[in-house]
Each structure stands twice: as structure tokens, then as C-alpha cells.
Amino acid sequence: MIAFIEVNKTYPNGTAALQNINLTIEQGEFVAVIGLSGAGKSTLIRCINRMHDITSGKLIVDDVDVSKLKGAHIRKFRRRIGMIFQSFNLVTRATVLSNVLVSFVPELPMWRKWTGMFTKQHKIQALEALDKVGILDKAFMRVDQLSGGQQQRVALARTLAQNPDIILADEPIASLDPVTSRIVMDDFKRINKELNISVIMNIHHVEIALEYADRIIGIRKGEVVFDGATSKVTQAILQDIYGGKWEAEQAAIEEQASYVG
Ligand SMILES: Nc1ncnc2c1ncn2[C@@H]1O[C@H](COP(=O)(O)OP(=O)(O)OP(=O)(O)O)[C@@H](O)[C@H]1O
């Protein structure tokens, strides 16, 4: 379970990115975080794995008080939380399998780190992760020979290989065309349902958020202005989240998607 209790986050330049956030996310939920650009979506997600420190309040992840973690404990804590980025963050000149094996580096003894020698068990786990996202046949290809959607699935496999309880996804489909976006979202949904991994996703495409997520958190100027089941989201709620700029925001996203597509 993830619990935000009266959480505030102010950046050193004085920007109040999160204000009095109170949220509880249970294990296995699929949550989409939506809102205008600059609303605080990335900040919210990145506080969960301590990529950002909160300024005040409490953030608890499965009984761990995240702000109190230090050094090696932070690294250990992060092993349980996968992170997926818009830009995939892969080594494009290496093979797909090597990119997935990278997820095991933190748990290797020093001599294996130096020699880059992974165990047979690691290789099996990496191949299983690739199988879970349907790209096992690409294991020995170089990443730069894959499409954007396939690269995002490699990133997802790398995250899965670390056996996480939670996956944080920061705009995972922003650079993908509409068809590929749905393929990647299908992977997220399957992983969420079959493996009971919580998915917390920051996403601009509201239509896709409503199609895939079970719960929507709407953020406006650093505050949660809607939190509820996807089925409860109405046009009026979207207008509220987007501060009346709802149509303009969607038109901009559709225009961007048409360039990508
Ligand atoms: N490192 C930083 N230093 C100072 N201000 C920041 C920093 N990162 C983000 N901000 C500011 O905090 C606010 C929230 O930013 P955040 O990136 O969380 O929004 P977002 O909703 O994810 O936006 P987008 O959809 O454009 O990614 C914005 O006003 C942003 O300019």
C-alpha cells in the first residue's frame, strides 16, 4: 500500500509542486494520474521511489517511511519499484537481453559486476520477462533495430525482471503512435492483473487513461481535485481537472499523436 499523508513538495526555487496530498493506493491497483502540463503529475510519481524528496508530510510504502530511508536502504527499497520513462532509457547499441540483464547488476557480487558475468538463473529470468511482454523472439537483436513500441516493451521487461511490487510509469506512451500505445497499454494491463503489480501512470492521453485505468487521480496546480473510479469520471470532472482548458489540451495531444502516427 502507498499512503500520502498531508504531503507537500516545494522545489528549491520555491515552486509548490504538490500541496496537501492525501491518497491511499492499495496493492494491485491501476491508477492513472492526469492533469495539465505542470500540474505536478511527475513530481507525485517520482516522490514514491524517492527520486524526489517530499518537503513535509509522510509518504509510506508498505510500512516503510520513505523519507527516513538512507543509503543502501534506498537502493534496496527501489528494487521493489520499477520505473518506466517516456524515453525508454535503454542502451540502444546492446542487445535486448543485455538490457534486461542490467536489472540484475545491483544484486551481483563485485567480481561478477566487473566481468559482466550473469548466472544461468539470471538469464532464464530475463528471458521469462521478455516472454511476458511478447518479445522473446527479439532477445538477441540490438535495441536500435526495434520499433519504439518494442523498445518500450524491453524497458517493461527489464522492470519486470526485478520482480517489482509497484511500477511507476512516467508518460510511457507519449512518444508512441496510437496503435503502438494500445499494445504497450495492453502489456501494462496484463501485468497489473496477472501479477497483481500496482501500476501508477502519469499520462496525457485521457481517453487511454479512461480505457485502461481502474482509478483516476486528477491533479490541478499541485492539488488532487479528483480521486475516484474511472467509471465516475464525467466531462464536468475533466473540465475541472483541466481548469477549463480541456478541449485545448486534448486538441494539442491529438495533433501531436497525428505527427507520431
Ligand atoms: N526540478 C525542478 N525544479 C523546480 N521546479 C520544478 C522542477 N521539476 C518540476 N518543477 C515545477 O513543478 C511543477 C510540477 O511539475 P511536474 O513536472 O511535476 O508537472 P507535470 O504535471 O508532470 O507536467 P508535464 O505533464 O509537463 O510533465 C511545475 O511548475 C514545474 O515547472
The ligand as an SDF file (V2000), in Angstrom:
LIG
                    3D

 31 33  0  0  0  0  0  0  0  0999 V2000
   13.4820   20.2430  -10.6940 N   0  0  0  0  0  0  0  0  0  0  0  0
   12.5690   21.2130  -10.6150 C   0  0  0  0  0  0  0  0  0  0  0  0
   12.8900   22.4130  -10.0910 N   0  0  0  0  0  0  0  0  0  0  0  0
   11.9760   23.4040   -9.9950 C   0  0  0  0  0  0  0  0  0  0  0  0
   10.6990   23.2830  -10.4090 N   0  0  0  0  0  0  0  0  0  0  0  0
   10.3260   22.1130  -10.9400 C   0  0  0  0  0  0  0  0  0  0  0  0
   11.2360   21.0160  -11.0820 C   0  0  0  0  0  0  0  0  0  0  0  0
   10.5750   19.9950  -11.6420 N   0  0  0  0  0  0  0  0  0  0  0  0
    9.3180   20.4130  -11.8570 C   0  0  0  0  0  0  0  0  0  0  0  0
    9.1570   21.6890  -11.4310 N   0  0  0  0  0  0  0  0  0  0  0  0
    7.9270   22.5030  -11.4560 C   0  0  0  0  0  0  0  0  0  0  0  0
    6.9820   21.8410  -10.6280 O   0  0  0  0  0  0  0  0  0  0  0  0
    5.6820   21.8900  -11.2100 C   0  0  0  0  0  0  0  0  0  0  0  0
    5.1710   20.4850  -11.4220 C   0  0  0  0  0  0  0  0  0  0  0  0
    5.9960   19.8580  -12.4200 O   0  0  0  0  0  0  0  0  0  0  0  0
    5.7630   18.3690  -12.9000 P   0  0  0  0  0  0  0  0  0  0  0  0
    6.8790   18.0300  -13.8290 O   0  0  0  0  0  0  0  0  0  0  0  0
    5.5530   17.5020  -11.7300 O   0  0  0  0  0  0  0  0  0  0  0  0
    4.3920   18.5210  -13.6950 O   0  0  0  0  0  0  0  0  0  0  0  0
    3.6880   17.5160  -14.7110 P   0  0  0  0  0  0  0  0  0  0  0  0
    2.2280   17.5760  -14.4160 O   0  0  0  0  0  0  0  0  0  0  0  0
    4.3260   16.1900  -14.6580 O   0  0  0  0  0  0  0  0  0  0  0  0
    3.9730   18.2250  -16.1030 O   0  0  0  0  0  0  0  0  0  0  0  0
    4.2070   17.5650  -17.5670 P   0  0  0  0  0  0  0  0  0  0  0  0
    2.9060   16.9210  -17.9150 O   0  0  0  0  0  0  0  0  0  0  0  0
    4.5210   18.7510  -18.4300 O   0  0  0  0  0  0  0  0  0  0  0  0
    5.3350   16.5960  -17.4280 O   0  0  0  0  0  0  0  0  0  0  0  0
    5.8310   22.7160  -12.4930 C   0  0  0  0  0  0  0  0  0  0  0  0
    5.5130   24.0470  -12.1980 O   0  0  0  0  0  0  0  0  0  0  0  0
    7.2900   22.5800  -12.8320 C   0  0  0  0  0  0  0  0  0  0  0  0
    7.7500   23.7110  -13.5440 O   0  0  0  0  0  0  0  0  0  0  0  0
  1  2  1  0
  2  3  1  0
  2  7  2  0
  3  4  2  0
  4  5  1  0
  5  6  2  0
  6  7  1  0
  6 10  1  0
  7  8  1  0
  8  9  2  0
  9 10  1  0
 10 11  1  0
 11 12  1  0
 11 30  1  0
 12 13  1  0
 13 14  1  0
 13 28  1  0
 14 15  1  0
 15 16  1  0
 16 17  2  0
 16 18  1  0
 16 19  1  0
 19 20  1  0
 20 21  2  0
 20 22  1  0
 20 23  1  0
 23 24  1  0
 24 25  2  0
 24 26  1  0
 24 27  1  0
 28 29  1  0
 28 30  1  0
 30 31  1  0
M  END
$$$$
